Amino acid sequence: MLRQFGKIASSRSASLIRVNASTTPANSSKALLSTKTCFADIAGVTETKPLSVEGQWNPQLTKIVATIGPTSEQLPVMSDLVKAGFRIMRLNFSHATTEEVELRVSNLKKCIGRHGASSMDMPEDLPGSASQMANDLNVRAVLLDTRGPEIRMGKLRDDFSGHETITLQAGNTITLRTSEDWADAGSTETDLFIDYPKLHKVLVPGSKVLLDDGAIILTVTSLEDSKELYGNVTCTVDNAGDLRSRAGVNLPGAETDLPAMSAKDKVDIKYGITKDVDYVAASFVQSADHVREIKQYMKLCVEELGLPTSYPLPLIISKIESQTALKNFDEILEESDGIMVARGDLGVEIPIYQVTNAQKEMVAACNAVGKPVIVATQMLESMAKNPRPTRAEVSDVTNAVFDGADAVMTSGETAKGKYPVETIQMMNEIISSAESFAVSRPDLVSGSYGGRVFANKAESGCVEASIAKASVAAARKRDASAIIVLNKIGSGLARFVSAYRPDVPIITFVPSSKMARQLIIHRGIHPVVGALSGLTFHKRPALAMKHAKEMGFVSPGDNVVIVGMEDEDEEEFGTMKVTTVV
């Protein structure tokens, strides 16, 4: 049963130009207006110009996560993928070896983007330290996707090559066995070893057991009344099919006690920290406790590796792929740094016709709290074999953009498909078209473009949220081409601006490449590393405008909104102005 996440409030209201943090009441529903400068009717909305203008480069707002594999790991192909527009490299640790990971990360560092040196290849003393060389479009991040704690059947009896199969016939009876003796003996058409000892304790007669991503469905008819650890489960085969060794097993609706991480996951996460990965996509997360356990383990890894306590941990992107995760979604979202809508296993766990409903609810919930959300699985799957996607796939990507996804992801299309570069090019074109349409016809788009956006922080008196809200309203009112965010130290203001879903790029200047890479997942954010380091706050806007113009974000005559946080007489202020590029 899908969880309903509730309605999300609209956030269109007049807001500030300058807000004093020390005098804003925590429970205030309206930000205080400064007497310095103020727009009348900032909340007014005008139709913005298209996101792609003749003669001017303008990036898409929705990001692309690309799975890199055997057909895309070599430098020439990866360079073309970077040019085509992917921003985050997914490493699937269900399949990748450490040697393959080394090659892929190394080649990503060698890719030269639009503006020169790669942000992943800076001469840094420690992972995440400051760098002066990187700049916007070369910011590319790495996401480590764990295998996760899985339930699998055992090897087939006499399967020496790993390619043998057995055929299960519809209507036949089959016994699922969990004793290690059967692991050694091997599985047959009548007896399958399942590597979850408590199988008989989480199922009941009538439960479904899905094998090989749901290709074969079994119905439980009886369970061995065993008080021992191991117990047999008798099933009827619902449909015929072939099985190979180590096929995956799904137990829809069953409350399992699988751990947050498998032994392999722990090894992989620790290895990923040595490679300074930016995100960990945690597979089969079931609860907030799982997320907390992963965080604690990463802190332990940092300690064991001798890294400083200030080392920025990878951000945790929790993959939602089970009924239990849907049930516990609110607590998982609160504890996680972001969410991946992992539609593959989710479509096995719940009725496939409910996956789209769940996707929309999860994306909306993430938008409501300003956390990034990735929509994944089979987005352009046919392009693994064909140079053009199906119309349904194009609609799928388009609707993910309309829903308000921060990023969309490719899997086998770019990892092992015949057309990896064409896939990213096509995805970028679909995103561009969807975003342009959403801006011009928000009345026809139901997602965050239709006014369903992040609102709660501004209404509680958060200064950064209030100034972010005002900047997005001003950008729409003044038909701005970009929003420039000047951070003091952290990245909070840029994330708030992204949460209000502006129609234009957010150019944010940050002190370290690690911070930039962990920001890149957010919709619309394009980080620039180190360009304004050492300058006083009042000298930053002019240089920021110069960089934005040189990098193709804006052209002479464009309006630009500049926002930032500054300290004055030991008080923190949010400032905003609209200026014209010269």
C-alpha positions, -999 to +999 in steps of 0.1 A: +000+000+000+014+034-010+019+061+016+003+094+010+027+122+017+001+150+018-003+184+001+026+208-004+021+245+002+026+271-024+052+298-017+046+329-037+047+360-014+064+393-012+098+391+005+128+410+016+158+427+000+178+428+033+170+408+064+186+411+098+190+376+112+193+387+148+159+405+148+138+381+128+115+362+152+118+324+149+080+321+147+075+349+122+055+341+091+068+371+072+103+383+068+112+418+079+117+443+051+148+465+051+145+502+046+174+502+022+159+488-010+126+471-018+107+460-049+070+465-051+051+433-058+082+411-060+059+381-061+046+391-095+053+365-121+060+372-158+067+347-186+104+341-188+124+338-220+133+303-234+161+285-216+181+282-247+188+314-266+203+317-301+240+324-298+241+320-260+249+288-241+224+282-213+226+249-194+197+227-185+185+228-149+177+191-143+210+171-139+220+139-155+234+109-136+251+085-159+261+049-150+296+043-164+304+007-175+324-013-201+311+006-231+317+041-216+347+039-193+374+047-219+386+083-221+374+091-256+338+080-249+338+095-214+350+129-228+321+128-253+297+120-225+310+150-205+305+172-236+270+158-240+261+170-205+263+144-178+273+158-144+274+128-120+291+094-127+274+065-111+296+035-102+275+004-097+293-017-071+270-046-078+292-053-108+322-030-109+356-043-097+381-020-080+403-020-111+373-008-132+365+019-106+401+031-106+400+034-144+366+052-145+375+077-118+409+084-134+394+090-168+367+113-154+395+134-139+412+136-173+381+149-191+384+185-200+351+204-199+339+236-214+362+258-194+396+241-189+409+222-159+387+195-142+374+202-108+382+166-099+419+169-106+430+197-083+463+197-064+446+193-030+464+182+001+432+165+014+400+154-002+376+183-002+401+211+005+401+244-013+412+249-049+417+279-071+418+262-104+384+246-110+354+262-125+318+256-133+311+232-160+341+210-151+324+202-118+315+165-120+307+143-091+310+105-083+282+085-068+289+051-053+259+028-056+261-001-032+248-036-039+229-036-006+218-064+016+201-088-008+183-121-007+193-145-034+189-181-044+219-204-044+240-218-072+224-245-093+235-281-088+263-291-112+264-255-126+302-254-132+301-226-159+278-202-142+256-202-173+234-232-168+196-228-162+168-248-148+131-245-159+103-242-134+069-253-147+037-235-138+016-255-113+045-275-099+054-276-063+088-263-051+104-262-017+125-232-006+152-243+018+175-221+040+198-247+055+235-242+046+235-279+036+214-270+006+238-242-003+265-268-007+242-293-025+229-268-050+194-259-062+172-279-085+137-277-102+121-290-069+144-275-042+158-240-042+183-227-016+175-192-004+202-174+016+178-158+042+176-182+072+144-165+086+124-169+054+098-191+071+093-165+098+084-136+076+061-153+052+025-167+055+004-189+033-006-168+003+026-147+003+043-141-030+080-149-036+094-132-067+125-147-084+148-129-109+132-094-107+097-109-108+102-130-139+089-160-119+063-158-092+057-183-064+028-185-040+034-198-005+012-228+003+027-240+036+055-233+060+074-257+082+065-251+118+101-250+130+114-232+161+149-236+148+167-210+128+161-228+095+127-238+081+114-249+047+087-230+027+065-249+002+053-229-028+034-234-061+049-220-093+025-194-107+043-191-141+069-210-160+104-196-165+141-203-166+164-196-136+202-191-134+224-194-104+222-166-078+190-151-090+176-123-068+146-129-045+120-103-036+094-108-007+068-081-013+053-068+019+075-090+042+091-073+072+127-086+070+155-078+094+182-074+068+211-052+079+217-017+067+249-028+049+263-062+038+299-071+044+306-062+008+289-028+012+312-019+041+343-027+021+330-008-008+320+023+012+354+025+029+371+021-005+349+049-018+360+072+009+396+066-001+386+077-036+368+108-022+334+098-037+308+125-032+276+105-027+267+070-015+235+056-030+224+032-002+205+002-017+175-014+001+173+012+029+143+002+051+143+028+079+159+059+094+180+036+116+196+022+085+206+057+073+220+065+107+240+033+108+256+040+074+265+075+086+281+062+118+300+036+097+314+063+074+326+083+104+344+052+117+360+048+083+373+084+084+388+077+118+404+044+107+418+061+075+434+088+096+415+116+079+407+148+099+373+149+118+364+178+095+366+156+064+333+160+045+315+127+044+298+114+013+262+125+012+237+096+016+212+092-012+187+066+001+172+043-026+136+036-021+128+002-036+105-017-012+071-015+004+088-012+038+108+018+026+076+035+013+059+029+046+089+045+064+095+072+038+090+102+060+116+091+085+140+080+058+138+114+040+144+133+072+176+114+079+189+112+043+207+139+023+187+129-008+165+102-023+167+080-054+134+067-068+147+032-077+119+021-099+134-013-108+131-032-075+102-009-065+083-021-095+087-057-083+077-049-047+045-030-055+021-033-084+038-018-114+009+005-122+015+022-088+051+030-094+043+063-111+021+074-082+048+066-058+073+085-079+052+116-079+046+115-042+083+110-033+095+138-057+069+161-042+079+153-007+116+159-015+107+192-031+088+202+000+118+199+022+144+210-003+163+177-006+175+164-040+157+135-057+169+113-085+145+095-107+161+063-120+156+030-140+148+023-176+144+059-185+159+055-220+164+017-219+157+010-255+187+031-265+209+003-252+202-012-286+187+015-307+199+050-316+165+065-308+142+061-277+106+051-277+080+078-274+070+064-240+106+068-228+107+104-239+074+110-220+089+093-189+119+117-188+097+147-196+073+139-168+102+134-143+113+169-151+077+182-148+074+164-114+104+184-101+132+159-101+166+173-094+182+146-116+174+118-140+196+087-144+207+063-170+217+027-162+225+000-187+220+025-216+253+042-209+270+013-189+268-014-215+246-001-244+256+005-280+248+042-279+260+058-246+268+092-260+236+094-281+217+085-249+231+115-230+226+138-259+190+127-262+183+130-225+197+165-225+175+175-255+144+160-237+153+180-205+158+212-225+125+208-243+106+199-211+120+228-191+113+253-219+077+241-221+073+242-183+084+278-181+062+289-210+031+269-199+032+264-161-006+261-162-002+227-180+025+213-157+016+198-124+049+196-106+071+222-089+068+244-120+031+247-112+038+264-079+041+234-056+074+242-041+095+243-009+079+267+016+083+257+052+117+272+061+108+307+049+076+307+069+095+299+101+118+329+098+149+313+083+170+342+068+186+322+041+153+307+030+137+341+030+164+358+009+163+327-015+126+330-019+128+367-027+156+361-052+135+336-072+105+359-072+127+388-083+143+367-111+108+359-125+096+395-120+126+410-138+130+383-164+165+375-152+189+352-171+206+339-139+208+341-102+243+345-087+248+333-052+278+346-032+285+323-003+305+332+028+317+297+037+289+272+033+265+262+006+232+266+024+220+297+005+224+281-029+205+250-018+177+272-006+176+291-039+174+257-058+146+246-035+124+274-047+128+261-082+138+292-103+135+290-141+172+301-146+206+287-137+220+294-102+257+303-103+272+298-069+308+305-059+322+281-033+356+276-016+362+239-023+358+214-051+342+189-027+315+214-018+310+221-054+307+184-063+282+179-035+261+208-047+260+197-084+231+173-078+207+201-069+185+213-097+198+244-114+230+248-093+262+254-113+291+258-088+323+278-095+352+269-073+376+294-057+371+323-081+361+348-054+383+335-026+401+362-006+378+391-018+357+411+006+319+407+002+315+441-015+341+433-042+326+399-051+296+409-073+316+426-100+340+397-104+311+372-102+294+390-131+326+389-151+329+352-146+293+345-154+296+365-187+329+348-197+314+314-190+283+320-212+256+321-186+247+357-193+252+383-221+253+421-221+218+435-215+206+406-194+192+411-159+209+391-132+198+387-095+228+386-071+222+373-035+245+367-006+249+366+031+273+391+049+283+401+084+281+437+095+288+448+131+285+412+143+251+408+127+243+386+097+223+401+068+209+387+036+214+410+006+199+410-028+200+432-059+190+430-095+216+444-120+221+445-157+250+429-174+272+454-193 
